[in-house]
Amino acid sequence: MSLTAKDKETVKAFWAKVAPKADDIGQDALSRMLVVYPQTKTYFSHWKDLSPGSAPVKKHGATVMGGVADAVAKIDDLTAGLLSLSELHAFTLRVDPANFKILAHNILVVCAIKLPNDFTPEVHVAVDKFLGALARALSEKYR
Amino acid sequence: MVEWSEQERSIITSIFSNLDYNDVGPKALSRCLIVYPWTQRYFANFGNLYNAEAIKTNPNIQAHGTKVLHGLDRAVKNMDNIKGTYAELSVLHSEKLHVDPDNFKLLADCLTIVIAAKMGSGFTPEIQATFQKFLAVVVSALGKQYH
């Protein structure tokens, strides 16, 4: 299920619309993940406040979306482009890769909420494929 | 036994009482067939599913989407025994329709996204959690009778 040229075009075009709301989307997606999938809170025991919209959640949401935007720019070779991020997740953060799917789902939900007219089924499938490819690139260095 | 708080019950009944079944049902089903194209295997005799436009305008898919969404009504009315309520439907999906139960989650995810788009910021994290919990129970019940 690799990204076709059309998928990449679709993702880039959609992400141009995401960009101005990126921080907001990141914060909302992360907040939802922590509420809807409470097991994900185990990765953030060092935060004082895990509630939706809290300072650490806002900051981290922006960080994550910055990473996704970077991936969009490197969409032609995600494995090479995300090498150091993969090493970070594999050796330092050691996030179980199952969680990438969980966060991806919440990003999709927020895309539907914030951009309901742009997040058509055709865009949905391309973004879903892209987030899957991103997750695979991020898991590259795990073992 | 699945436990439901008063708040969770009222969230679910509220979502379904404000639902336009004829809009959300078709949207959820067609989104599922577009985003997860392998699910089209169950609709070989529904006519033209060659591209997203064809799927979105296919009258058989529209009718079926509405039907599937109304299928959730019984779960809403019997939240304390969704497993029992869906025993027959589970047998139907297994023995007659031969649907891979993994597909139930795919449709559930698409339904979540369609509802999120409709409700906008009203689809809060708490409401999302409750709705996903409800759908997870439905999905589990529908897979229960497979053997």
Interface residues (C-beta under 8 A of the other chain):
Chain A: S31 R32 V35 V36 P52 H105 L108 V109 V110 A112 I113 P116 F119 T120 P121 E122 H124 V125 D128
Chain B: S30 R31 I34 V35 A52 I55 K56 D109 T112 I113 V114 A116 A117 K118 M119 G120 S121 F123 P125 E126 Q128 A129 Q132
